Amino acid sequence: MTEPVLTRPQRDVLNVLQAQPDVWHAPDKRNRYAYQPLMRLGLVERSPDGLYRAVKVTEGGHG
């Protein structure tokens, strides 16, 4: 499977979230439209109170 093509704001948001994967982050107002596409791609998860964090990726696992 190929890597998804991300816009610059999406890459910026994903880099910030992946830098601290165990921390929930409040959405960045400047890049607020970048979160929904990242959620659809399964790269980011949202808490019930509106905070975001990167989804932990496990290496391998494809059998």
GUSE-187105 format. One record per residue: y, z, x of N, C-alpha, C, CB in turn; chain; residue in three letters; residue number from 0. Coordinates in nm, 2 decimals. Glycine has a CB too. Layout:
      n_v      n_w      n_u     ca_v     ca_w     ca_u      c_v      c_w      c_u     cb_v     cb_w     cb_u   chain   res     n
        Y        Z        X        Y        Z        X        Y        Z        X        Y        Z        X       A   ALA   NUM
...
END
This chain:
      n_v      n_w      n_u     ca_v     ca_w     ca_u      c_v      c_w      c_u     cb_v     cb_w     cb_u   chain   res     n
    -0.12     0.00     0.08     0.00     0.00     0.00     0.12     0.00     0.09     0.00     0.12    -0.10       A   MET     0
     0.22    -0.08     0.05     0.34    -0.09     0.13     0.44     0.03     0.10     0.41    -0.22     0.11       A   THR     1
     0.53     0.06     0.19     0.63     0.16     0.17     0.73     0.11     0.07     0.69     0.20     0.31       A   GLU     2
     0.78     0.20    -0.02     0.88     0.15    -0.11     1.01     0.13    -0.04     0.90     0.26    -0.22       A   PRO     3
     1.09     0.04    -0.09     1.22     0.01    -0.03     1.32     0.10    -0.09     1.26    -0.14    -0.05       A   VAL     4
     1.39     0.18    -0.01     1.48     0.28    -0.07     1.62     0.24    -0.03     1.45     0.42    -0.01       A   LEU     5
     1.72     0.27    -0.12     1.86     0.25    -0.09     1.91     0.36     0.01     1.95     0.25    -0.22       A   THR     6
     2.02     0.34     0.07     2.07     0.43     0.17     2.09     0.57     0.10     2.20     0.39     0.22       A   ARG     7
     2.15     0.59    -0.02     2.16     0.72    -0.07     2.02     0.78    -0.10     2.24     0.72    -0.20       A   PRO     8
     1.92     0.70    -0.14     1.79     0.76    -0.16     1.73     0.81    -0.03     1.70     0.65    -0.22       A   GLN     9
     1.75     0.73     0.08     1.69     0.77     0.21     1.76     0.90     0.26     1.72     0.66     0.31       A   ARG    10
     1.90     0.91     0.23     1.97     1.02     0.28     1.92     1.15     0.20     2.12     1.01     0.25       A   ASP    11
     1.90     1.14     0.07     1.85     1.25    -0.01     1.71     1.29     0.04     1.85     1.22    -0.16       A   VAL    12
     1.62     1.19     0.05     1.49     1.22     0.09     1.48     1.28     0.23     1.40     1.09     0.09       A   LEU    13
     1.56     1.24     0.33     1.56     1.30     0.46     1.60     1.44     0.45     1.66     1.22     0.55       A   ASN    14
     1.70     1.48     0.37     1.75     1.61     0.36     1.64     1.70     0.30     1.88     1.62     0.27       A   VAL    15
     1.57     1.65     0.19     1.47     1.73     0.13     1.34     1.74     0.22     1.43     1.66     0.00       A   LEU    16
     1.31     1.64     0.29     1.19     1.64     0.38     1.22     1.73     0.50     1.15     1.51     0.42       A   GLN    17
     1.34     1.75     0.54     1.37     1.84     0.66     1.33     1.98     0.63     1.52     1.83     0.69       A   ALA    18
     1.34     2.02     0.50     1.30     2.16     0.46     1.21     2.15     0.34     1.43     2.25     0.43       A   GLN    19
     1.08     2.11     0.36     1.00     2.08     0.24     0.96     2.20     0.15     0.87     2.02     0.29       A   PRO    20
     0.98     2.32     0.20     0.94     2.44     0.12     1.06     2.50     0.05     0.88     2.55     0.20       A   ASP    21
     1.18     2.44     0.06     1.30     2.49     0.00     1.34     2.40    -0.12     1.41     2.50     0.11       A   VAL    22
     1.38     2.47    -0.23     1.43     2.39    -0.34     1.58     2.37    -0.32     1.41     2.47    -0.48       A   TRP    23
     1.63     2.25    -0.34     1.77     2.21    -0.32     1.84     2.18    -0.45     1.78     2.10    -0.22       A   HIS    24
     1.97     2.22    -0.46     2.05     2.18    -0.57     2.08     2.03    -0.54     2.18     2.27    -0.58       A   ALA    25
     2.10     1.95    -0.65     2.13     1.81    -0.63     2.27     1.79    -0.57     2.12     1.74    -0.77       A   PRO    26
     2.27     1.69    -0.49     2.40     1.66    -0.42     2.48     1.57    -0.52     2.37     1.58    -0.29       A   ASP    27
     2.60     1.62    -0.55     2.68     1.54    -0.65     2.71     1.40    -0.60     2.81     1.62    -0.67       A   LYS    28
     2.73     1.38    -0.47     2.77     1.25    -0.42     2.65     1.15    -0.44     2.80     1.26    -0.27       A   ARG    29
     2.53     1.20    -0.43     2.41     1.11    -0.44     2.32     1.15    -0.56     2.32     1.12    -0.31       A   ASN    30
     2.39     1.19    -0.67     2.31     1.24    -0.78     2.23     1.13    -0.85     2.41     1.30    -0.88       A   ARG    31
     2.26     1.01    -0.83     2.18     0.90    -0.89     2.05     0.87    -0.81     2.26     0.78    -0.92       A   TYR    32
     2.04     0.92    -0.70     1.92     0.89    -0.61     1.80     0.97    -0.64     1.96     0.92    -0.46       A   ALA    33
     1.81     1.08    -0.72     1.70     1.16    -0.74     1.60     1.11    -0.84     1.75     1.30    -0.80       A   TYR    34
     1.64     1.04    -0.95     1.55     0.99    -1.05     1.46     0.89    -1.00     1.63     0.93    -1.17       A   GLN    35
     1.51     0.79    -0.92     1.41     0.69    -0.86     1.31     0.75    -0.77     1.49     0.58    -0.79       A   PRO    36
     1.35     0.85    -0.69     1.26     0.92    -0.60     1.16     1.00    -0.68     1.34     1.02    -0.51       A   LEU    37
     1.19     1.05    -0.79     1.09     1.12    -0.88     0.99     1.02    -0.93     1.16     1.20    -0.99       A   MET    38
     1.04     0.90    -0.98     0.95     0.80    -1.03     0.85     0.75    -0.92     1.03     0.68    -1.09       A   ARG    39
     0.89     0.75    -0.80     0.81     0.71    -0.69     0.71     0.82    -0.64     0.89     0.66    -0.57       A   LEU    40
     0.73     0.94    -0.70     0.65     1.05    -0.66     0.68     1.12    -0.53     0.50     1.01    -0.66       A   GLY    41
     0.80     1.09    -0.48     0.84     1.15    -0.35     0.91     1.28    -0.36     0.93     1.05    -0.28       A   LEU    42
     0.96     1.31    -0.48     1.04     1.43    -0.51     1.00     1.49    -0.64     1.20     1.40    -0.51       A   VAL    43
     1.00     1.63    -0.64     0.97     1.69    -0.77     1.09     1.78    -0.81     0.84     1.78    -0.75       A   GLU    44
     1.10     1.80    -0.94     1.21     1.87    -1.00     1.16     2.00    -1.06     1.29     1.79    -1.10       A   ARG    45
     1.23     2.11    -1.04     1.19     2.24    -1.10     1.25     2.24    -1.24     1.24     2.36    -1.02       A   SER    46
     1.21     2.33    -1.33     1.26     2.34    -1.47     1.41     2.38    -1.47     1.19     2.45    -1.55       A   PRO    47
     1.46     2.44    -1.36     1.60     2.48    -1.36     1.69     2.38    -1.28     1.62     2.61    -1.29       A   ASP    48
     1.64     2.26    -1.26     1.72     2.15    -1.20     1.73     2.14    -1.05     1.85     2.16    -1.26       A   GLY    49
     1.64     2.21    -0.98     1.64     2.20    -0.83     1.53     2.10    -0.79     1.62     2.34    -0.77       A   LEU    50
     1.55     2.04    -0.67     1.46     1.94    -0.62     1.40     1.98    -0.49     1.53     1.81    -0.61       A   TYR    51
     1.28     1.93    -0.46     1.22     1.94    -0.33     1.13     1.82    -0.30     1.14     2.07    -0.31       A   ARG    52
     1.10     1.79    -0.18     1.02     1.68    -0.14     0.87     1.72    -0.17     1.03     1.65     0.01       A   ALA    53
     0.80     1.62    -0.22     0.65     1.64    -0.24     0.58     1.64    -0.11     0.60     1.53    -0.34       A   VAL    54
     0.49     1.74    -0.09     0.42     1.75     0.03     0.31     1.64     0.03     0.35     1.89     0.04       A   LYS    55
     0.31     1.56     0.14     0.22     1.45     0.16     0.11     1.50     0.25     0.29     1.32     0.22       A   VAL    56
    -0.01     1.48     0.21    -0.13     1.51     0.29    -0.17     1.39     0.37    -0.25     1.57     0.21       A   THR    57
    -0.20     1.40     0.49    -0.25     1.29     0.57    -0.39     1.25     0.54    -0.23     1.32     0.72       A   GLU    58
    -0.42     1.13     0.54    -0.55     1.08     0.51    -0.58     1.10     0.36    -0.66     1.16     0.59       A   GLY    59
    -0.71     1.14     0.32    -0.74     1.17     0.19    -0.77     1.05     0.10    -0.63     1.24     0.13       A   GLY    60
    -0.78     0.93     0.16    -0.81     0.81     0.09    -0.96     0.77     0.10    -0.72     0.70     0.13       A   HIS    61
    -1.04     0.87     0.14    -1.18     0.85     0.15    -1.23     0.77     0.26    -1.23     0.78     0.03       A   GLY    62
END
